[in-house]
């Protein structure tokens, strides 16, 4: 299995609850976090987060990926 830094970013976003909080924890900019998540979603062909005016909501696909990613 190959290491994917986008997966680390995804896990951090889920646990932090927002792109900006994840960016702070990862010491990168919020746009960099958003770009990584968008790229991961495009590569996987699924939406991992529902973006609302109230913040982020993890989709069913995102929840499944999060559970699978935390096994390792």
N, CA and C atoms as an extended XYZ file, in Angstrom:
216
Properties=species:S:1:pos:R:3:atomname:S:1:resname:S:1:resid:I:1 pbc="F F F"
N         0.842       -1.187        0.000 N   UNK     1
C         0.000        0.000        0.000 CA  UNK     1
C         0.885        1.249        0.000 C   UNK     1
N         0.522        2.206       -0.833 N   UNK     2
C         1.289        3.443       -0.927 CA  UNK     2
C         0.790        4.473        0.080 C   UNK     2
N         1.723        5.299        0.540 N   UNK     3
C         1.373        6.404        1.427 CA  UNK     3
C         0.732        7.519        0.608 C   UNK     3
N        -0.368        8.062        1.117 N   UNK     4
C        -1.051        9.152        0.437 CA  UNK     4
C        -1.231       10.299        1.437 C   UNK     4
N        -0.490       11.408        1.265 N   UNK     5
C        -0.618       12.517        2.212 CA  UNK     5
C        -2.015       13.140        2.203 C   UNK     5
N        -2.747       13.002        1.090 N   UNK     6
C        -4.116       13.521        1.046 CA  UNK     6
C        -4.999       12.789        2.051 C   UNK     6
N        -4.713       11.524        2.284 N   UNK     7
C        -5.483       10.748        3.248 CA  UNK     7
C        -5.246       11.260        4.662 C   UNK     7
N        -3.997       11.628        4.972 N   UNK     8
C        -3.709       12.229        6.282 CA  UNK     8
C        -4.467       13.541        6.445 C   UNK     8
N        -4.505       14.332        5.385 N   UNK     9
C        -5.233       15.600        5.425 CA  UNK     9
C        -6.716       15.340        5.629 C   UNK     9
N        -7.262       14.360        4.917 N   UNK    10
C        -8.667       13.997        5.060 CA  UNK    10
C        -8.989       13.611        6.507 C   UNK    10
N        -8.170       12.764        7.103 N   UNK    11
C        -8.393       12.334        8.490 CA  UNK    11
C        -8.354       13.531        9.426 C   UNK    11
N        -7.418       14.423        9.208 N   UNK    12
C        -7.305       15.615       10.050 CA  UNK    12
C        -8.534       16.507        9.912 C   UNK    12
N        -9.055       16.662        8.696 N   UNK    13
C       -10.248       17.485        8.478 CA  UNK    13
C       -11.449       16.865        9.200 C   UNK    13
N       -11.615       15.552        9.083 N   UNK    14
C       -12.724       14.884        9.766 CA  UNK    14
C       -12.627       15.116       11.271 C   UNK    14
N       -11.449       14.914       11.831 N   UNK    15
C       -11.274       15.041       13.275 CA  UNK    15
C       -11.350       16.481       13.757 C   UNK    15
N       -10.887       17.424       12.935 N   UNK    16
C       -10.923       18.843       13.320 CA  UNK    16
C       -12.286       19.468       13.073 C   UNK    16
N       -13.015       18.954       12.080 N   UNK    17
C       -14.340       19.479       11.791 CA  UNK    17
C       -14.387       20.649       10.839 C   UNK    17
N       -13.228       21.113       10.403 N   UNK    18
C       -13.212       22.225        9.448 CA  UNK    18
C       -11.875       22.254        8.715 C   UNK    18
N       -11.896       22.891        7.546 N   UNK    19
C       -10.676       23.032        6.775 CA  UNK    19
C        -9.670       23.919        7.498 C   UNK    19
N       -10.139       25.004        8.070 N   UNK    20
C        -9.214       25.948        8.708 CA  UNK    20
C        -8.584       25.363        9.975 C   UNK    20
N        -9.343       24.629       10.764 N   UNK    21
C        -8.771       24.001       11.964 CA  UNK    21
C        -7.773       22.921       11.578 C   UNK    21
N        -8.083       22.168       10.527 N   UNK    22
C        -7.151       21.153       10.039 CA  UNK    22
C        -5.881       21.811        9.526 C   UNK    22
N        -6.025       22.930        8.825 N   UNK    23
C        -4.862       23.648        8.304 CA  UNK    23
C        -3.940       24.085        9.442 C   UNK    23
N        -4.533       24.583       10.518 N   UNK    24
C        -3.734       24.983       11.681 CA  UNK    24
C        -2.952       23.796       12.238 C   UNK    24
N        -3.605       22.655       12.355 N   UNK    25
C        -2.943       21.462       12.904 CA  UNK    25
C        -1.856       20.930       11.978 C   UNK    25
N        -2.071       21.087       10.673 N   UNK    26
C        -1.111       20.572        9.693 CA  UNK    26
C        -0.035       21.593        9.315 C   UNK    26
N        -0.165       22.822        9.827 N   UNK    27
C         0.771       23.902        9.529 CA  UNK    27
C         0.826       24.217        8.036 C   UNK    27
N        -0.341       24.204        7.394 N   UNK    28
C        -0.458       24.615        6.003 CA  UNK    28
C        -1.646       25.557        5.886 C   UNK    28
N        -1.832       26.155        4.732 N   UNK    29
C        -2.924       27.118        4.557 CA  UNK    29
C        -4.252       26.403        4.309 C   UNK    29
N        -5.372       27.043        4.682 N   UNK    30
C        -6.684       26.451        4.382 CA  UNK    30
C        -6.886       26.156        2.890 C   UNK    30
N        -6.466       27.057        1.969 N   UNK    31
C        -6.625       26.708        0.552 CA  UNK    31
C        -5.851       25.439        0.152 C   UNK    31
N        -4.698       25.202        0.782 N   UNK    32
C        -3.937       23.988        0.490 CA  UNK    32
C        -4.700       22.752        0.957 C   UNK    32
N        -5.359       22.850        2.107 N   UNK    33
C        -6.174       21.734        2.613 CA  UNK    33
C        -7.330       21.477        1.657 C   UNK    33
N        -8.019       22.531        1.269 N   UNK    34
C        -9.166       22.400        0.355 CA  UNK    34
C        -8.718       21.777       -0.968 C   UNK    34
N        -7.568       22.211       -1.480 N   UNK    35
C        -7.065       21.669       -2.737 CA  UNK    35
C        -6.782       20.172       -2.611 C   UNK    35
N        -6.197       19.761       -1.489 N   UNK    36
C        -5.908       18.343       -1.283 CA  UNK    36
C        -7.196       17.519       -1.178 C   UNK    36
N        -8.192       18.045       -0.473 N   UNK    37
C        -9.462       17.317       -0.331 CA  UNK    37
C       -10.172       17.240       -1.678 C   UNK    37
N       -10.192       18.334       -2.412 N   UNK    38
C       -10.820       18.319       -3.743 CA  UNK    38
C       -10.131       17.313       -4.658 C   UNK    38
N        -8.807       17.260       -4.595 N   UNK    39
C        -8.053       16.318       -5.408 CA  UNK    39
C        -8.361       14.874       -5.004 C   UNK    39
N        -8.430       14.623       -3.711 N   UNK    40
C        -8.761       13.282       -3.226 CA  UNK    40
C       -10.154       12.872       -3.687 C   UNK    40
N       -11.115       13.790       -3.570 N   UNK    41
C       -12.478       13.504       -4.020 CA  UNK    41
C       -12.511       13.215       -5.528 C   UNK    41
N       -11.770       13.993       -6.301 N   UNK    42
C       -11.724       13.774       -7.750 CA  UNK    42
C       -11.093       12.429       -8.090 C   UNK    42
N       -10.014       12.084       -7.397 N   UNK    43
C        -9.332       10.817       -7.648 CA  UNK    43
C       -10.208        9.620       -7.290 C   UNK    43
N       -10.966        9.748       -6.205 N   UNK    44
C       -11.825        8.652       -5.759 CA  UNK    44
C       -13.165        8.633       -6.480 C   UNK    44
N       -13.567        9.775       -7.021 N   UNK    45
C       -14.850        9.874       -7.713 CA  UNK    45
C       -16.047        9.916       -6.784 C   UNK    45
N       -15.821       10.350       -5.546 N   UNK    46
C       -16.909       10.478       -4.570 CA  UNK    46
C       -16.767       11.780       -3.798 C   UNK    46
N       -17.872       12.248       -3.271 N   UNK    47
C       -17.857       13.436       -2.423 CA  UNK    47
C       -17.692       12.973       -0.981 C   UNK    47
N       -16.664       13.465       -0.318 N   UNK    48
C       -16.360       13.051        1.046 CA  UNK    48
C       -16.995       13.964        2.090 C   UNK    48
N       -17.235       15.206        1.710 N   UNK    49
C       -17.838       16.188        2.606 CA  UNK    49
C       -18.965       16.919        1.896 C   UNK    49
N       -20.029       17.178        2.624 N   UNK    50
C       -21.061       18.096        2.149 CA  UNK    50
C       -20.688       19.455        2.734 C   UNK    50
N       -20.476       20.422        1.877 N   UNK    51
C       -20.112       21.765        2.330 CA  UNK    51
C       -21.387       22.580        2.457 C   UNK    51
N       -21.670       23.045        3.658 N   UNK    52
C       -22.873       23.828        3.908 CA  UNK    52
C       -22.475       25.173        4.501 C   UNK    52
N       -23.440       26.071        4.599 N   UNK    53
C       -23.156       27.370        5.211 CA  UNK    53
C       -22.868       27.219        6.705 C   UNK    53
N       -23.206       26.077        7.278 N   UNK    54
C       -22.940       25.814        8.694 CA  UNK    54
C       -21.645       25.050        8.914 C   UNK    54
N       -20.970       24.676        7.828 N   UNK    55
C       -19.704       23.964        7.959 CA  UNK    55
C       -19.684       22.685        7.144 C   UNK    55
N       -18.833       21.765        7.565 N   UNK    56
C       -18.664       20.509        6.856 CA  UNK    56
C       -19.473       19.390        7.500 C   UNK    56
N       -20.010       18.527        6.656 N   UNK    57
C       -20.677       17.315        7.119 CA  UNK    57
C       -20.053       16.163        6.348 C   UNK    57
N       -19.591       15.157        7.066 N   UNK    58
C       -18.986       14.001        6.419 CA  UNK    58
C       -20.091       13.179        5.763 C   UNK    58
N       -19.899       12.845        4.486 N   UNK    59
C       -20.880       12.034        3.761 CA  UNK    59
C       -20.716       10.568        4.166 C   UNK    59
N       -21.620        9.728        3.699 N   UNK    60
C       -21.518        8.293        3.969 CA  UNK    60
C       -20.217        7.736        3.392 C   UNK    60
N       -19.857        8.179        2.195 N   UNK    61
C       -18.600        7.739        1.587 CA  UNK    61
C       -17.410        8.213        2.414 C   UNK    61
N       -17.486        9.438        2.913 N   UNK    62
C       -16.421        9.972        3.752 CA  UNK    62
C       -16.297        9.216        5.061 C   UNK    62
N       -17.427        8.875        5.640 N   UNK    63
C       -17.419        8.105        6.895 CA  UNK    63
C       -16.806        6.728        6.672 C   UNK    63
N       -17.149        6.100        5.556 N   UNK    64
C       -16.592        4.788        5.227 CA  UNK    64
C       -15.076        4.863        5.043 C   UNK    64
N       -14.621        5.869        4.304 N   UNK    65
C       -13.180        6.046        4.100 CA  UNK    65
C       -12.488        6.311        5.425 C   UNK    65
N       -13.080        7.127        6.269 N   UNK    66
C       -12.483        7.443        7.567 CA  UNK    66
C       -12.339        6.185        8.415 C   UNK    66
N       -13.371        5.350        8.453 N   UNK    67
C       -13.308        4.111        9.220 CA  UNK    67
C       -12.222        3.189        8.667 C   UNK    67
N       -12.156        3.067        7.343 N   UNK    68
C       -11.150        2.206        6.725 CA  UNK    68
C        -9.737        2.749        6.949 C   UNK    68
N        -9.575        4.047        6.878 N   UNK    69
C        -8.264        4.653        7.031 CA  UNK    69
C        -7.750        4.526        8.457 C   UNK    69
N        -8.614        4.490        9.424 N   UNK    70
C        -8.197        4.394       10.821 CA  UNK    70
C        -7.847        2.989       11.248 C   UNK    70
N        -8.049        2.025       10.367 N   UNK    71
C        -7.620        0.645       10.664 CA  UNK    71
C        -6.113        0.576       10.660 C   UNK    71
N        -5.486        1.318        9.754 N   UNK    72
C        -4.021        1.274        9.630 CA  UNK    72
C        -3.421        2.129       10.675 C   UNK    72
